Amino acid sequence: MKRVRINKGKVGLVFRNGDYLKVLNAGKYWVRYTDKVGICNMSEPLLLTMELNILLQDEELAKLLSVIEVSENEIVLNYKNGVFNGILTAGRYAYWKGPTNYTFEKIDISSTQDIDIKYKSLISQPQLSPYTRTYRVESYEKGLLFINDQFEKELSPGMYFFWKNDTPITIKSADLRQKQLEVSGQELLTKDKAALRVSFFAGYKVVDIIKALTENQDYTKQLYISIQLALREYIGTLTLDEILERKEEVSKFVMASLKEKALTFGVEMKDGGVRDIILPGDVREIMNQVLIAQKKAQANIITRREETASTRSLLNTAKLMEDNKMLFKLKEMEYVEKIADKINTISISGGGQIVDQLRDIFSPSN
């Protein structure tokens, strides 16, 4: 015989010839020398070395244990004295009923519902993160939840958590801010067969996320193509000169034609306009020549207009001098003053008019 001591907070499991015999609570006991006694700490889970069902046949031992069974598609949250202690996956577990208070919470992870808010504080725990899926909808977005490829509901901005299982869960989101779409370098033919390259920009905003993401494969691409077609439709009916003169009307036509169509894509057109109209090299050279010729013609008209005005002014002055001798004398003095600024010495004889003498001085004789 041998004596065994079991301390408080522990139990002993007696095995004889490899078979479980009985359980020993805290105290002192005599057992056969050949018996083996396993000491278990009641603050720790029971680590099984044999089939649990065999141990549970002992009613006294069964009263000391809490047995937790976890099936497939389940996890159990384990709390030790009210503090999260880990996760139990599919299997069978036994914990001692003793000084340590173990509690358990079973969760069906096959659920496709958003994780209950009471568990969200645990999602950051390393033990739990492999069993969760996390999605984020930004503050400027709106999302659509699809479960098993079926639309479920709209989602407002925020974080969303789902259990990880075999059911596919997808969140599609769309940016609700106003955005710009540019259709650049479009090769277009005018009514008179002139080739142009046109760049157009449009401002738009998603207003119906369900239409944008579920009823259209790529609403941005479809909007882009619609702008292209509207440009071709309008520019193909005008000549090159008409397009250059009615550039603003191109923008108005495109925006008007897109207004209703864009709503079928789930977007609303805000503004838009033609950024550039680029002419081919030879056409651009001809246009420059026409512009130069027009400016030269305008310059010639201005020059002739000024010459006419100057001649008319001289004629008016001559008539005034003919009618007013005093004015004639003043004009003589003005000419003398101007000539005196250029010539050091001028000799004038006493006879004849001063202007006539000056004319004889500066005009060549016949």
VOPAGU-2260 file (C-alpha; in pm, 1 decimal, decimal comma):
REM VOPAGU-2260
SITE   aa  ch    i         X         Y         Z
SITE  MET   A    0       0,0       0,0       0,0
SITE  LYS   A    1     103,1     357,9     -47,2
SITE  ARG   A    2     -33,2     682,3      85,8
SITE  VAL   A    3    -145,9     963,4    -146,9
SITE  ARG   A    4    -217,8    1322,5     -51,2
SITE  ILE   A    5    -456,6    1534,1    -262,6
SITE  ASN   A    6    -428,2    1909,6    -193,6
SITE  LYS   A    7    -716,9    2153,9    -205,1
SITE  GLY   A    8    -810,7    2264,6    -553,9
SITE  LYS   A    9    -695,5    1936,2    -699,0
SITE  VAL   A   10    -838,3    1587,8    -758,7
SITE  GLY   A   11    -681,5    1252,7    -815,6
SITE  LEU   A   12    -777,0     996,4   -1076,4
SITE  VAL   A   13    -686,1     639,6    -978,4
SITE  PHE   A   14    -594,9     391,4   -1251,4
SITE  ARG   A   15    -538,8      19,6   -1193,3
SITE  ASN   A   16    -377,8    -186,1   -1464,6
SITE  GLY   A   17    -442,4     101,1   -1706,9
SITE  ASP   A   18    -816,8     119,1   -1635,8
SITE  TYR   A   19    -986,4     407,4   -1458,3
SITE  LEU   A   20   -1093,9     311,3   -1108,5
SITE  LYS   A   21   -1218,0     614,1    -913,7
SITE  VAL   A   22   -1173,6     982,5    -831,6
SITE  LEU   A   23   -1017,4    1118,0    -512,8
SITE  ASN   A   24   -1110,7    1459,2    -369,5
SITE  ALA   A   25    -883,7    1668,7    -146,9
SITE  GLY   A   26    -749,3    1459,2     144,6
SITE  LYS   A   27    -520,6    1164,7     232,6
SITE  TYR   A   28    -575,6     815,1      95,2
SITE  TRP   A   29    -420,8     469,3      93,4
SITE  VAL   A   30    -403,4     297,9    -244,9
SITE  ARG   A   31    -235,2     -14,8    -377,0
SITE  TYR   A   32     128,1      17,7    -454,6
SITE  THR   A   33      63,6     -76,3    -819,3
SITE  ASP   A   34    -215,3     181,1    -864,2
SITE  LYS   A   35    -131,1     498,4   -1052,8
SITE  VAL   A   36    -280,8     829,7    -934,0
SITE  GLY   A   37    -302,0    1123,7   -1174,4
SITE  ILE   A   38    -323,5    1461,4    -999,8
SITE  CYS   A   39    -542,1    1717,7   -1183,7
SITE  ASN   A   40    -550,8    2092,2   -1118,2
SITE  MET   A   41    -915,9    2196,7   -1101,3
SITE  SER   A   42    -820,0    2544,3   -1229,9
SITE  GLU   A   43    -726,2    2389,3   -1565,2
SITE  PRO   A   44    -932,7    2193,2   -1818,7
SITE  LEU   A   45    -920,6    1816,0   -1801,6
SITE  LEU   A   46    -659,3    1686,9   -2044,7
SITE  LEU   A   47    -795,9    1358,3   -2171,5
SITE  THR   A   48    -572,9    1054,7   -2199,7
SITE  MET   A   49    -861,9     817,8   -2255,4
SITE  GLU   A   50   -1218,4     814,2   -2381,1
SITE  LEU   A   51   -1424,5    1074,0   -2194,5
SITE  ASN   A   52   -1734,7     853,5   -2200,6
SITE  ILE   A   53   -1556,9     596,7   -1986,9
SITE  LEU   A   54   -1470,2     857,5   -1724,3
SITE  LEU   A   55   -1823,7     993,1   -1719,4
SITE  GLN   A   56   -1961,1     651,3   -1622,1
SITE  ASP   A   57   -1836,8     738,2   -1274,9
SITE  GLU   A   58   -2123,7     950,6   -1140,1
SITE  GLU   A   59   -1903,7    1106,6    -874,7
SITE  LEU   A   60   -1652,9    1219,3   -1136,2
SITE  ALA   A   61   -1932,9    1338,1   -1369,1
SITE  LYS   A   62   -2059,1    1570,9   -1094,7
SITE  LEU   A   63   -1718,2    1739,4   -1084,7
SITE  LEU   A   64   -1701,2    1811,8   -1459,4
SITE  SER   A   65   -1865,5    2048,4   -1707,3
SITE  VAL   A   66   -1875,8    1883,6   -2049,1
SITE  ILE   A   67   -1895,6    2105,9   -2359,2
SITE  GLU   A   68   -1975,8    1957,9   -2697,8
SITE  VAL   A   69   -1900,6    2170,2   -3005,8
SITE  SER   A   70   -2039,8    2055,9   -3340,3
SITE  GLU   A   71   -1935,1    2152,0   -3692,7
SITE  ASN   A   72   -2012,5    2514,9   -3789,9
SITE  GLU   A   73   -1996,7    2611,8   -3422,1
SITE  ILE   A   74   -1744,7    2775,3   -3195,0
SITE  VAL   A   75   -1762,4    2825,1   -2819,5
SITE  LEU   A   76   -1631,1    3134,4   -2645,8
SITE  ASN   A   77   -1455,1    3035,7   -2326,1
SITE  TYR   A   78   -1451,1    3283,9   -2035,0
SITE  LYS   A   79   -1232,9    3230,1   -1727,1
SITE  ASN   A   80   -1362,0    3421,4   -1426,0
SITE  GLY   A   81   -1551,2    3650,3   -1665,4
SITE  VAL   A   82   -1248,2    3719,9   -1888,5
SITE  PHE   A   83   -1226,1    3592,4   -2246,4
SITE  ASN   A   84    -995,2    3290,9   -2241,1
SITE  GLY   A   85   -1010,8    3147,5   -2592,5
SITE  ILE   A   86   -1217,6    2955,4   -2844,5
SITE  LEU   A   87   -1327,5    2594,3   -2853,7
SITE  THR   A   88   -1371,3    2449,6   -3201,5
SITE  ALA   A   89   -1553,5    2131,6   -3305,5
SITE  GLY   A   90   -1496,6    1859,5   -3046,8
SITE  ARG   A   91   -1571,6    1756,4   -2685,5
SITE  TYR   A   92   -1418,5    1927,0   -2384,6
SITE  ALA   A   93   -1430,8    1880,3   -2005,7
SITE  TYR   A   94   -1363,0    2147,5   -1742,8
SITE  TRP   A   95   -1351,4    2103,0   -1364,5
SITE  LYS   A   96   -1618,8    2263,5   -1149,9
SITE  GLY   A   97   -1401,4    2423,5    -891,1
SITE  PRO   A   98   -1246,8    2747,2    -766,4
SITE  THR   A   99   -1208,7    2876,7   -1122,6
SITE  ASN   A  100   -1535,1    2987,4   -1278,9
SITE  TYR   A  101   -1546,5    2876,2   -1640,4
SITE  THR   A  102   -1840,4    2992,0   -1855,6
SITE  PHE   A  103   -1912,0    2911,0   -2216,4
SITE  GLU   A  104   -2105,9    3074,5   -2498,8
SITE  LYS   A  105   -2191,8    2877,0   -2809,8
SITE  ILE   A  106   -2212,2    3054,7   -3147,0
SITE  ASP   A  107   -2344,6    2924,9   -3478,0
SITE  ILE   A  108   -2089,2    3050,2   -3731,8
SITE  SER   A  109   -2296,9    2921,9   -4025,0
SITE  SER   A  110   -2514,1    3231,0   -3976,7
SITE  THR   A  111   -2496,1    3496,1   -4247,8
SITE  GLN   A  112   -2623,3    3773,6   -4021,8
SITE  ASP   A  113   -2403,4    4060,6   -3912,6
SITE  ILE   A  114   -2212,9    3963,6   -3595,5
SITE  ASP   A  115   -2390,8    4071,7   -3279,2
SITE  ILE   A  116   -2253,5    4397,1   -3141,9
SITE  LYS   A  117   -2165,8    4229,0   -2808,7
SITE  TYR   A  118   -1898,6    4019,4   -2984,4
SITE  LYS   A  119   -1739,2    4304,0   -3181,0
SITE  SER   A  120   -1507,4    4395,5   -2895,7
SITE  LEU   A  121   -1355,0    4045,1   -2924,5
SITE  ILE   A  122   -1299,5    4047,2   -3300,8
SITE  SER   A  123    -955,2    4201,9   -3263,9
SITE  GLN   A  124    -850,2    3903,9   -3049,7
SITE  PRO   A  125    -601,5    3682,4   -3240,8
SITE  GLN   A  126    -799,2    3367,7   -3149,4
SITE  LEU   A  127   -1122,4    3500,4   -3302,3
SITE  SER   A  128   -1001,1    3681,5   -3614,4
SITE  PRO   A  129    -959,6    3359,2   -3824,4
SITE  TYR   A  130   -1334,0    3300,0   -3786,8
SITE  THR   A  131   -1455,8    3644,4   -3895,6
SITE  ARG   A  132   -1483,0    3851,6   -4212,8
SITE  THR   A  133   -1445,5    4229,3   -4198,1
SITE  TYR   A  134   -1575,4    4486,1   -4447,5
SITE  ARG   A  135   -1557,9    4864,3   -4446,8
SITE  VAL   A  136   -1785,2    5120,1   -4615,7
SITE  GLU   A  137   -1616,0    5460,7   -4619,3
SITE  SER   A  138   -1785,5    5779,0   -4498,4
SITE  TYR   A  139   -1832,1    5901,9   -4858,1
SITE  GLU   A  140   -1968,7    5568,9   -4983,0
SITE  LYS   A  141   -2281,4    5356,7   -4969,4
SITE  GLY   A  142   -2265,7    4979,1   -4988,6
SITE  LEU   A  143   -2476,7    4685,8   -5105,8
SITE  LEU   A  144   -2470,5    4353,9   -4919,3
SITE  PHE   A  145   -2488,7    4035,0   -5126,8
SITE  ILE   A  146   -2531,5    3698,5   -4952,2
SITE  ASN   A  147   -2485,0    3389,6   -5167,0
SITE  ASP   A  148   -2488,3    3624,8   -5471,1
SITE  GLN   A  149   -2832,0    3758,1   -5377,0
SITE  PHE   A  150   -2887,3    4125,4   -5294,6
SITE  GLU   A  151   -2976,5    4160,7   -4926,2
SITE  LYS   A  152   -2978,8    4528,7   -4824,5
SITE  GLU   A  153   -2811,7    4869,1   -4848,4
SITE  LEU   A  154   -2535,0    4955,2   -4605,3
SITE  SER   A  155   -2451,2    5295,6   -4463,3
SITE  PRO   A  156   -2088,8    5394,9   -4385,3
SITE  GLY   A  157   -1922,2    5188,5   -4113,1
SITE  MET   A  158   -1751,8    4857,0   -4027,7
SITE  TYR   A  159   -1932,2    4526,0   -4083,5
SITE  PHE   A  160   -1838,3    4186,0   -3942,9
SITE  PHE   A  161   -1961,5    3840,5   -4048,2
SITE  TRP   A  162   -1872,2    3487,9   -3942,1
SITE  LYS   A  163   -1646,9    3305,6   -4185,1
SITE  ASN   A  164   -1826,1    3008,1   -4338,7
SITE  ASP   A  165   -1902,5    2846,5   -4674,5
SITE  THR   A  166   -2167,1    3104,0   -4772,1
SITE  PRO   A  167   -2017,1    3376,8   -4997,2
SITE  ILE   A  168   -2071,1    3729,3   -4867,1
SITE  THR   A  169   -1983,3    4032,1   -5077,9
SITE  ILE   A  170   -2013,1    4405,0   -5018,5
SITE  LYS   A  171   -2004,7    4634,5   -5321,5
SITE  SER   A  172   -1966,9    5005,8   -5261,9
SITE  ALA   A  173   -1997,6    5320,7   -5473,0
SITE  ASP   A  174   -1841,9    5662,7   -5420,7
SITE  LEU   A  175   -2119,6    5918,8   -5366,8
SITE  ARG   A  176   -1896,9    6223,9   -5416,9
SITE  GLN   A  177   -1917,0    6428,6   -5737,6
SITE  LYS   A  178   -1666,7    6296,2   -5989,6
SITE  GLN   A  179   -1527,2    6403,9   -6325,8
SITE  LEU   A  180   -1524,1    6195,0   -6641,4
SITE  GLU   A  181   -1312,5    6308,5   -6936,6
SITE  VAL   A  182   -1360,0    6184,4   -7292,1
SITE  SER   A  183   -1038,7    6297,3   -7459,1
SITE  GLY   A  184    -906,3    6296,9   -7814,6
SITE  GLN   A  185   -1222,0    6170,3   -7989,0
SITE  GLU   A  186   -1176,6    6150,3   -8368,4
SITE  LEU   A  187   -1494,6    6294,5   -8523,4
SITE  LEU   A  188   -1605,0    6392,1   -8875,7
SITE  THR   A  189   -1803,7    6708,4   -8941,0
SITE  LYS   A  190   -2078,8    6742,5   -9199,1
SITE  ASP   A  191   -1824,1    6877,2   -9450,3
SITE  LYS   A  192   -1590,5    6579,4   -9380,1
SITE  ALA   A  193   -1338,5    6770,5   -9171,6
SITE  ALA   A  194   -1166,3    6549,2   -8913,1
SITE  LEU   A  195   -1159,4    6687,8   -8559,0
SITE  ARG   A  196   -1032,9    6571,2   -8224,8
SITE  VAL   A  197   -1265,1    6673,7   -7941,6
SITE  SER   A  198   -1209,7    6648,0   -7563,9
SITE  PHE   A  199   -1517,2    6667,4   -7340,3
SITE  PHE   A  200   -1548,2    6660,6   -6962,1
SITE  ALA   A  201   -1858,5    6585,2   -6755,8
SITE  GLY   A  202   -1931,6    6607,0   -6384,1
SITE  TYR   A  203   -2160,2    6339,6   -6239,6
SITE  LYS   A  204   -2271,7    6190,4   -5909,2
SITE  VAL   A  205   -2414,7    5849,7   -5812,9
SITE  VAL   A  206   -2771,7    5897,4   -5687,8
SITE  ASP   A  207   -2910,1    5542,1   -5712,8
SITE  ILE   A  208   -2655,2    5284,3   -5596,9
SITE  ILE   A  209   -2879,4    4986,7   -5675,6
SITE  LYS   A  210   -2910,5    5086,1   -6042,7
SITE  ALA   A  211   -2542,8    5175,2   -6061,4
SITE  LEU   A  212   -2411,3    4848,0   -5915,9
SITE  THR   A  213   -2677,7    4585,4   -5985,7
SITE  GLU   A  214   -2855,3    4690,6   -6306,1
SITE  ASN   A  215   -2540,5    4805,3   -6489,7
SITE  GLN   A  216   -2217,5    4613,4   -6526,1
SITE  ASP   A  217   -1996,2    4923,7   -6538,0
SITE  TYR   A  218   -2189,0    5249,8   -6512,1
SITE  THR   A  219   -1876,5    5463,3   -6565,1
SITE  LYS   A  220   -1792,7    5292,0   -6894,4
SITE  GLN   A  221   -2152,3    5316,7   -7014,6
SITE  LEU   A  222   -2157,5    5687,0   -6933,5
SITE  TYR   A  223   -1831,6    5729,9   -7125,5
SITE  ILE   A  224   -1977,5    5559,5   -7434,8
SITE  SER   A  225   -2296,6    5767,6   -7412,6
SITE  ILE   A  226   -2090,5    6088,8   -7420,4
SITE  GLN   A  227   -1902,5    5960,4   -7725,6
SITE  LEU   A  228   -2224,2    5884,3   -7912,4
SITE  ALA   A  229   -2380,5    6221,2   -7823,4
SITE  LEU   A  230   -2071,7    6404,4   -7955,2
SITE  ARG   A  231   -2079,8    6209,1   -8281,9
SITE  GLU   A  232   -2451,5    6267,3   -8324,3
SITE  TYR   A  233   -2424,5    6644,0   -8288,7
SITE  ILE   A  234   -2093,2    6720,3   -8458,7
SITE  GLY   A  235   -2184,7    6504,3   -8759,7
SITE  THR   A  236   -2470,7    6744,8   -8841,6
SITE  LEU   A  237   -2257,9    7062,2   -8847,9
SITE  THR   A  238   -1986,2    7201,3   -9071,0
SITE  LEU   A  239   -1646,4    7297,4   -8935,3
SITE  ASP   A  240   -1728,2    7668,9   -8932,1
SITE  GLU   A  241   -2058,8    7605,8   -8755,5
SITE  ILE   A  242   -1888,3    7398,9   -8485,5
SITE  LEU   A  243   -1628,4    7667,8   -8420,3
SITE  GLU   A  244   -1901,5    7930,7   -8396,3
SITE  ARG   A  245   -2138,2    7720,0   -8180,6
SITE  LYS   A  246   -1893,9    7553,9   -7942,7
SITE  GLU   A  247   -2113,5    7621,0   -7638,3
SITE  GLU   A  248   -2415,5    7461,8   -7807,1
SITE  VAL   A  249   -2221,7    7134,4   -7838,2
SITE  SER   A  250   -2197,5    7117,8   -7459,2
SITE  LYS   A  251   -2565,2    7198,3   -7413,2
SITE  PHE   A  252   -2672,5    6926,9   -7658,4
SITE  VAL   A  253   -2453,3    6658,7   -7500,4
SITE  MET   A  254   -2569,6    6740,7   -7146,8
SITE  ALA   A  255   -2935,8    6748,1   -7251,9
SITE  SER   A  256   -2912,3    6412,9   -7431,1
SITE  LEU   A  257   -2738,1    6253,6   -7129,0
SITE  LYS   A  258   -2977,3    6384,8   -6864,4
SITE  GLU   A  259   -3237,1    6107,3   -6888,4
SITE  LYS   A  260   -3002,8    5831,9   -7000,8
SITE  ALA   A  261   -2765,1    5888,3   -6708,1
SITE  LEU   A  262   -3047,4    5826,5   -6460,8
SITE  THR   A  263   -3081,5    5472,8   -6598,4
SITE  PHE   A  264   -2717,8    5421,5   -6495,3
SITE  GLY   A  265   -2797,2    5546,6   -6144,2
SITE  VAL   A  266   -2605,2    5872,9   -6188,1
SITE  GLU   A  267   -2702,8    6237,6   -6225,1
SITE  MET   A  268   -2520,7    6475,5   -6460,6
SITE  LYS   A  269   -2402,2    6794,0   -6289,7
SITE  ASP   A  270   -2208,2    6992,5   -6549,1
SITE  GLY   A  271   -1994,6    6947,0   -6857,6
SITE  GLY   A  272   -1832,4    7116,9   -7151,3
SITE  VAL   A  273   -1597,2    7095,0   -7447,2
SITE  ARG   A  274   -1241,0    7125,0   -7323,8
SITE  ASP   A  275   -1059,8    7128,1   -7659,9
SITE  ILE   A  276   -1132,1    7116,0   -8033,0
SITE  ILE   A  277    -812,2    7021,5   -8217,2
SITE  LEU   A  278    -793,9    7069,5   -8596,6
SITE  PRO   A  279    -572,1    6860,7   -8829,3
SITE  GLY   A  280    -238,3    7019,9   -8920,9
SITE  ASP   A  281    -330,4    7121,2   -9276,5
SITE  VAL   A  282    -668,6    7261,3   -9171,6
SITE  ARG   A  283    -507,0    7450,7   -8887,2
SITE  GLU   A  284    -253,1    7603,9   -9128,5
SITE  ILE   A  285    -530,0    7716,1   -9364,0
SITE  MET   A  286    -725,4    7864,8   -9075,3
SITE  ASN   A  287    -416,3    8057,4   -8967,7
SITE  GLN   A  288    -371,1    8192,6   -9320,0
SITE  VAL   A  289    -735,4    8300,8   -9329,3
SITE  LEU   A  290    -694,8    8470,5   -8994,2
SITE  ILE   A  291    -380,8    8653,1   -9107,5
SITE  ALA   A  292    -554,8    8769,3   -9427,3
SITE  GLN   A  293    -853,3    8891,7   -9225,5
SITE  LYS   A  294    -629,7    9086,3   -8988,6
SITE  LYS   A  295    -434,3    9240,1   -9277,9
SITE  ALA   A  296    -758,4    9346,9   -9442,2
SITE  GLN   A  297    -875,9    9501,2   -9117,1
SITE  ALA   A  298    -541,5    9682,0   -9083,0
SITE  ASN   A  299    -569,5    9821,6   -9438,9
SITE  ILE   A  300    -920,5    9947,0   -9368,5
SITE  ILE   A  301    -803,6   10120,2   -9052,5
SITE  THR   A  302    -504,2   10273,9   -9235,9
SITE  ARG   A  303    -725,9   10409,9   -9517,1
SITE  ARG   A  304    -974,2   10540,4   -9264,9
SITE  GLU   A  305    -696,1   10729,5   -9084,0
SITE  GLU   A  306    -554,9   10869,7   -9409,0
SITE  THR   A  307    -900,7   10992,4   -9509,3
SITE  ALA   A  308    -951,3   11154,4   -9172,4
SITE  SER   A  309    -608,6   11321,8   -9194,9
SITE  THR   A  310    -678,6   11455,9   -9545,2
SITE  ARG   A  311   -1017,6   11586,0   -9437,0
SITE  SER   A  312    -852,4   11761,3   -9141,9
SITE  LEU   A  313    -593,9   11928,7   -9371,4
SITE  LEU   A  314    -870,2   12042,1   -9606,0
SITE  ASN   A  315   -1063,8   12196,8   -9318,7
SITE  THR   A  316    -749,4   12372,5   -9196,4
SITE  ALA   A  317    -676,7   12511,6   -9543,6
SITE  LYS   A  318   -1031,3   12651,9   -9572,7
SITE  LEU   A  319    -998,5   12820,9   -9232,7
SITE  MET   A  320    -663,2   12975,1   -9326,7
SITE  GLU   A  321    -805,3   13100,2   -9654,9
SITE  ASP   A  322   -1091,6   13274,5   -9476,9
SITE  ASN   A  323    -891,4   13405,9   -9179,4
SITE  LYS   A  324    -564,6   13595,2   -9242,1
SITE  MET   A  325    -476,6   13604,9   -8873,3
SITE  LEU   A  326    -493,4   13224,5   -8861,3
SITE  PHE   A  327    -269,1   13218,4   -9168,8
SITE  LYS   A  328     -16,0   13436,8   -8990,6
SITE  LEU   A  329     -25,3   13211,9   -8682,4
SITE  LYS   A  330      37,0   12911,7   -8903,1
SITE  GLU   A  331     336,8   13095,2   -9055,5
SITE  MET   A  332     478,2   13147,7   -8705,5
SITE  GLU   A  333     420,1   12779,0   -8619,0
SITE  TYR   A  334     617,3   12668,2   -8924,8
SITE  VAL   A  335     898,4   12912,6   -8843,7
SITE  GLU   A  336     917,9   12772,4   -8488,9
SITE  LYS   A  337     938,7   12415,0   -8614,6
SITE  ILE   A  338    1205,3   12501,7   -8870,6
SITE  ALA   A  339    1405,8   12699,3   -8615,9
SITE  ASP   A  340    1435,7   12386,6   -8400,4
SITE  LYS   A  341    1613,1   12204,8   -8685,9
SITE  ILE   A  342    1825,7   12483,3   -8850,5
SITE  ASN   A  343    2088,4   12702,1   -8685,1
SITE  THR   A  344    2060,1   13009,5   -8916,0
SITE  ILE   A  345    1790,5   13125,2   -9162,8
SITE  SER   A  346    1827,1   13443,2   -9378,7
SITE  ILE   A  347    1505,0   13605,7   -9500,8
SITE  SER   A  348    1490,8   13923,1   -9718,1
SITE  GLY   A  349    1240,7   14197,5   -9660,3
SITE  GLY   A  350    1007,8   14146,3   -9952,5
SITE  GLY   A  351     735,1   13886,7   -9998,8
SITE  GLN   A  352     549,8   13663,4   -9758,6
SITE  ILE   A  353     750,6   13467,5   -9505,4
SITE  VAL   A  354     582,8   13138,6   -9597,4
SITE  ASP   A  355     657,5   13204,6   -9966,5
SITE  GLN   A  356    1021,2   13272,6   -9885,8
SITE  LEU   A  357    1042,7   12954,8   -9674,6
SITE  ARG   A  358     888,2   12761,0   -9957,6
SITE  ASP   A  359    1152,6   12899,3  -10193,4
SITE  ILE   A  360    1423,2   12798,7   -9945,2
SITE  PHE   A  361    1312,7   12435,7   -9890,0
SITE  SER   A  362    1157,0   12359,9  -10228,5
SITE  PRO   A  363    1387,3   12276,9  -10516,7
SITE  SER   A  364    1382,6   12531,5  -10797,8
SITE  ASN   A  365    1252,1   12431,2  -11141,0
